[in-house]
Amino acid sequence: RDDAPLFRCERMLVACSLLPSSSNNYRSSSLPPYSKLVFLTTAMMPLFRFLIGIALVSTSSLVSNVAVVEASNFSKAHAHTGKVEPFSPGDPKIKLDGKATSILKAGKPYQTQVQSGDGGRGLVIQDVDAPTHVVWDRILDFDNYGSMVPKCFESKNYKIIDHKPTKANNFLEKEIFTRMKVGFPMLKLEYFVRHFVYIQHHKALTWTLDYTKESDFDDSCGYWYIAPHPDNPEEKTRLYYSVGVSMFDWVPKFVVDFMSSKALTDATAWVKKFSEIEWAKEVAKGGTSRSSSAGAQVKNKGPLFALPFFGNKKKQEEEERLAREAAEKAAMEAQAALEEKKKIFVVRAGFRRYLLVSLVVVLAAYNINTIVAGGFLKEKSA
């Protein structure tokens, strides 16, 4: 039984309080003071039981919570392959009225609903005083989310897969797999995200969980759509963001509320803030949106006149593949070592806490036994 230690402690306390009654020399009529002590000890049994129960429950609660929070597993597959309907890349085709436009001009996010299956999803629109390439740089900088995104403690890419955009794959350019840890100081949730990049054709990025890894989220999917601002396409951006999250029952309600509602406006707020900071730096250095965009395109496409002589292209692809595999292997080894360290920490924390509580209970019982036995010997000697 889970509560067996509680009843054992109770029986021990009862035995201590009634110990003198088993003595042949004990007579209740001759020891009225001691009888009062026995009565007092017995009367306090509910209090002792309550305090011991609180200690044991808090111990089991702490250990179980730590185990749940650290339930993510890099080496184990998720329980399912998707519950929340994933987003499709492309223009959400939202019509903005005068009220929505005035909100955006004031620099505030505008929230609305988009149709999804039989229901709707919340969507946030935000205007950013920076060109689209700067905004994309911030969104795709997953390794630095810990220093930009509210309630994000860690973020690290563990795999990147490049694709040739074709009609068959819906013009998918790249997949980026990222390990993230979000939440609050006392409750951190780790999950593994699979991002799908469709910037050139759809101006969008979508994501789901990486279902080959076990996450602390039951499910999660989301969507970014980044478009040049209709009033100033060279230096301003209009971004769209939506997210769908399914949490496990053990996650506290305030965390669920944060991830499903407040996270919408927080997400666009941090992108706006850091994009505008970065664009201000570029302007201060004398950069322009056109030159920066051109530089980004050249960087993505590589040397303009590169020719695949003597198998150079093939050799470069092979080197990139080997480097990617080495990076993935190193990330997996690091994650495996981290998982092992977490398991050791949980076991040690739980065992030490339980041992400490057990020691306190035993000392309390010993003190009661000492008081009772001392009173009995004193009365007997008298």
C-alpha positions in Angstrom: 0.0 0.0 0.0 1.2 3.6 -0.8 0.1 4.7 2.7 1.7 1.8 4.6 4.5 4.0 6.0 1.9 6.3 7.5 0.1 3.5 9.3 3.4 2.0 10.5 4.4 5.3 12.0 0.9 5.6 13.6 1.2 2.2 15.2 4.6 3.0 16.5 3.3 6.2 18.1 0.4 4.3 19.6 2.7 1.7 21.0 4.9 4.3 22.5 2.0 6.1 24.1 0.6 2.9 25.6 3.8 1.2 26.4 3.5 1.5 30.2 0.1 -0.2 30.2 1.8 -3.5 29.6 3.8 -3.3 32.8 2.7 -5.5 35.7 3.6 -2.8 38.2 1.5 -0.2 36.5 -1.7 0.9 38.2 -3.7 3.8 36.7 -5.1 4.8 40.1 -1.6 5.4 41.5 -0.2 7.4 38.6 -2.7 10.1 37.8 -0.1 12.6 36.4 1.3 9.9 34.1 -2.2 8.9 33.0 -2.7 12.5 31.9 0.5 12.3 29.8 -0.7 9.1 28.2 -4.1 10.7 27.5 -2.5 13.8 26.0 -0.2 11.7 23.8 -3.2 9.6 22.6 -5.3 12.7 22.0 -2.5 14.2 19.8 -2.5 11.2 17.5 -4.7 12.8 14.8 -2.3 15.7 14.8 0.8 13.4 14.5 -1.0 11.5 11.7 -1.8 14.7 9.9 1.8 16.1 10.0 3.3 12.8 8.9 0.7 12.6 6.1 1.6 16.1 4.9 5.4 15.2 4.9 4.8 11.9 3.0 2.4 13.5 0.5 4.8 16.4 -0.2 7.6 14.0 -0.7 5.7 11.8 -3.2 4.3 14.9 -4.9 7.8 16.4 -5.3 9.3 13.3 -6.7 6.3 12.6 -9.1 6.3 16.2 -10.3 10.1 16.1 -11.0 9.6 12.8 -12.8 6.7 14.2 -14.9 8.4 17.4 -15.8 11.5 15.5 -16.9 9.4 12.9 -18.8 10.7 14.0 -22.2 13.0 11.5 -23.8 15.3 12.1 -26.8 15.7 8.4 -27.5 12.0 7.4 -27.2 9.2 8.0 -29.7 6.1 10.1 -28.7 2.9 8.4 -27.7 1.2 9.4 -31.0 2.0 11.0 -34.4 -0.3 14.0 -34.1 -3.6 15.0 -32.5 -3.8 18.7 -33.4 -4.4 19.5 -37.1 -1.2 20.8 -38.6 -1.1 24.2 -40.4 -0.7 24.6 -44.2 1.8 27.2 -45.5 0.6 30.2 -47.4 -1.4 33.4 -47.1 -4.1 33.3 -44.4 -6.1 35.8 -46.5 -7.3 37.9 -43.6 -9.3 41.0 -44.5 -8.5 43.9 -42.2 -11.2 46.5 -41.4 -10.6 50.1 -40.3 -10.4 49.1 -36.6 -7.8 46.4 -37.2 -5.7 48.8 -39.3 -5.8 51.5 -36.6 -4.7 48.9 -34.0 -1.7 47.8 -36.2 -0.7 51.4 -36.9 -0.6 52.0 -33.2 2.1 49.3 -33.0 -0.2 46.8 -31.2 -1.0 43.2 -32.1 -4.4 42.5 -33.7 -6.1 39.2 -32.7 -8.6 37.4 -34.8 -9.9 33.9 -35.7 -9.2 31.7 -38.7 -11.3 28.7 -39.7 -9.8 25.3 -38.9 -11.9 22.2 -39.5 -15.1 22.5 -37.5 -13.8 25.2 -35.3 -11.4 28.2 -35.3 -7.9 29.1 -34.2 -6.6 32.3 -32.7 -4.3 34.3 -35.1 -2.3 37.4 -34.3 -1.2 40.0 -36.8 1.7 42.5 -36.0 3.3 45.2 -38.0 7.1 45.4 -37.7 9.3 48.4 -38.6 11.9 46.2 -40.3 12.1 44.4 -43.7 11.2 40.8 -44.1 14.7 39.4 -44.3 15.5 40.8 -40.8 12.3 39.4 -39.4 13.1 36.0 -40.9 16.6 36.1 -39.4 15.1 36.5 -35.9 12.5 33.8 -36.3 15.0 31.2 -37.7 17.6 31.9 -35.0 16.4 29.0 -32.9 19.7 28.5 -31.1 19.3 32.0 -29.5 15.6 31.7 -28.5 16.6 31.5 -24.9 17.8 35.1 -24.9 14.8 36.4 -26.9 11.6 34.4 -26.3 9.7 34.9 -23.0 9.6 31.8 -20.8 12.1 30.0 -23.1 15.0 28.7 -21.1 16.8 26.6 -23.7 16.7 26.1 -27.5 19.1 24.1 -29.7 18.9 22.7 -33.2 19.8 19.0 -33.3 19.2 18.2 -37.0 18.8 20.2 -40.3 17.6 18.6 -43.6 17.9 20.6 -46.8 15.3 20.0 -49.6 15.1 20.9 -53.2 11.8 22.8 -53.5 9.4 21.1 -56.0 5.7 20.9 -56.6 5.7 17.4 -55.2 7.0 18.5 -51.7 4.9 21.7 -51.8 8.1 23.7 -52.3 9.6 22.7 -49.0 13.1 24.2 -48.6 14.4 22.9 -45.3 13.5 21.0 -42.1 14.9 22.2 -38.8 14.6 20.0 -35.8 14.9 21.9 -32.5 14.9 20.9 -28.8 13.2 23.6 -26.6 12.6 24.0 -22.9 9.9 26.5 -21.8 7.8 27.2 -18.8 8.4 28.7 -15.3 11.2 28.3 -12.7 9.4 25.5 -10.9 7.9 23.8 -13.9 9.9 23.5 -17.1 8.5 21.6 -20.1 10.8 20.1 -22.8 9.7 19.4 -26.3 11.1 18.6 -29.7 9.9 20.6 -32.7 10.1 19.9 -36.4 10.0 23.1 -38.5 9.1 23.2 -42.1 10.6 26.2 -44.1 8.7 27.5 -47.2 10.1 31.0 -47.4 10.7 31.4 -51.1 7.3 30.2 -52.4 4.9 30.5 -49.5 6.6 33.1 -47.3 5.8 30.8 -44.4 7.1 28.5 -41.8 5.1 25.8 -40.1 5.9 23.3 -37.3 4.7 20.2 -35.5 6.3 18.1 -32.8 9.1 15.7 -33.8 7.1 12.6 -33.1 10.2 10.4 -33.1 11.0 12.0 -29.7 8.9 12.1 -26.5 7.9 15.6 -25.5 6.3 17.1 -22.4 3.6 18.6 -24.7 0.8 16.2 -25.8 0.9 18.0 -29.1 1.9 21.3 -30.7 1.8 22.9 -34.1 2.1 26.4 -35.4 2.5 28.8 -38.3 4.4 32.0 -39.3 3.5 34.0 -42.4 5.8 36.9 -43.2 4.8 39.4 -45.9 6.1 42.9 -47.0 4.0 45.6 -45.5 1.5 47.0 -48.1 2.3 50.6 -47.2 6.1 50.3 -47.1 7.3 46.9 -48.5 11.0 47.7 -48.5 11.3 48.6 -44.8 8.3 47.2 -43.0 6.8 43.8 -42.5 3.4 42.4 -41.6 3.6 39.1 -39.8 1.0 36.5 -39.0 1.2 33.9 -36.2 -0.9 31.1 -34.9 -0.3 28.1 -32.7 -2.3 25.0 -31.6 -1.3 23.2 -28.3 -2.6 20.2 -26.5 -1.3 19.7 -23.0 -1.4 16.7 -20.7 -3.8 16.6 -17.7 -1.0 17.0 -15.1 0.1 20.4 -16.5 -1.3 23.2 -14.3 -4.1 25.3 -15.7 -2.1 28.6 -15.6 0.6 27.0 -17.8 -2.1 25.8 -20.3 -3.6 29.3 -20.4 -0.3 30.9 -21.0 0.7 28.5 -23.8 -2.7 28.8 -25.6 -3.5 32.5 -25.2 -0.8 34.8 -23.9 1.8 33.1 -26.0 0.1 34.4 -29.1 0.8 38.1 -28.4 4.1 37.3 -26.6 5.4 35.6 -29.8 4.8 38.5 -32.1 6.0 41.0 -29.4 9.5 39.5 -29.1 9.8 39.2 -32.9 8.9 42.9 -33.3 11.2 44.0 -30.6 14.4 42.2 -31.7 13.7 42.7 -35.4 13.5 46.5 -35.0 16.6 46.5 -32.8 18.5 44.6 -35.4 17.2 46.8 -38.3 18.2 49.9 -36.3 21.8 48.5 -36.1 21.8 47.9 -39.8 20.6 51.4 -40.6 23.2 52.9 -38.2 25.9 51.1 -40.2 24.6 52.5 -43.4 22.9 49.3 -44.7 19.7 49.3 -46.7 17.0 46.7 -47.1 17.7 46.1 -50.8 21.5 45.6 -50.3 20.8 43.3 -47.3 18.2 41.3 -49.2 20.6 40.9 -52.1 23.4 39.8 -49.8 21.1 37.3 -48.3 20.2 35.9 -51.7 23.8 35.6 -52.8 24.7 33.9 -49.5 21.9 31.4 -50.0 22.7 30.7 -53.7 26.5 30.6 -53.4 29.0 31.9 -55.9 27.4 33.2 -59.0 29.8 31.6 -61.5 30.6 28.4 -59.7 30.9 25.5 -62.1 30.9 21.8 -61.1 34.3 21.0 -62.6 36.1 17.9 -61.6 33.3 16.8 -59.3 33.6 19.8 -57.0 29.9 20.0 -56.5 29.6 16.3 -55.6 32.5 16.6 -53.2 31.0 19.6 -51.5 27.6 17.8 -51.1 29.4 14.8 -49.6 31.4 17.0 -47.2 28.2 18.8 -46.2 26.4 15.4 -45.6 29.3 14.1 -43.5 29.4 17.3 -41.4 25.6 17.2 -40.9 25.8 13.5 -39.8 28.6 14.3 -37.4 26.6 17.2 -35.9 23.5 15.0 -35.5 25.6 12.3 -33.9 27.2 14.7 -31.4 23.7 16.2 -30.6 22.3 12.7 -29.9 25.2 11.8 -27.7 24.9 15.0 -25.7 21.2 14.5 -25.3 21.6 10.9 -24.2 24.2 12.0 -21.6 21.8 14.7 -20.4 18.9 12.2 -20.1 21.1 9.9 -18.0 22.1 12.8 -15.8 18.4 13.7 -15.3 17.5 10.2 -14.2 20.3 10.1 -11.6 19.2 13.5 -10.3 15.5 12.4 -9.9 16.5 9.2 -8.1 18.9 11.0 -5.8 16.5 13.9 -5.0 13.6 11.6 -4.3 15.7 9.2 -2.1 17.3 12.0 -0.1 13.9 13.7 0.5 12.2 10.5 1.6 15.2 9.6 3.8 15.1 13.0 5.5 11.3 12.8 6.2 11.7 9.3 7.5 14.4 10.4 9.9 12.3 13.3 11.2 9.4 10.9 11.8 11.6 8.4 13.6 13.2 11.1 15.8 9.7 12.4 16.7 8.6 8.9 17.7 11.8 8.4 19.7 11.3 11.7 21.5 7.7 10.7 22.4 8.9 7.3 23.6 11.6 9.0 25.7 9.1 11.4 27.4 6.6 8.6 28.1 9.3 6.2 29.4 10.9 8.9 31.5 7.6 9.8 33.1 6.9 6.2 33.9 10.3 5.6 35.5 10.0 8.8 37.5 6.5 7.9 38.8 7.7 4.3 39.6 10.8 5.5 41.5 8.6 7.9 43.4 
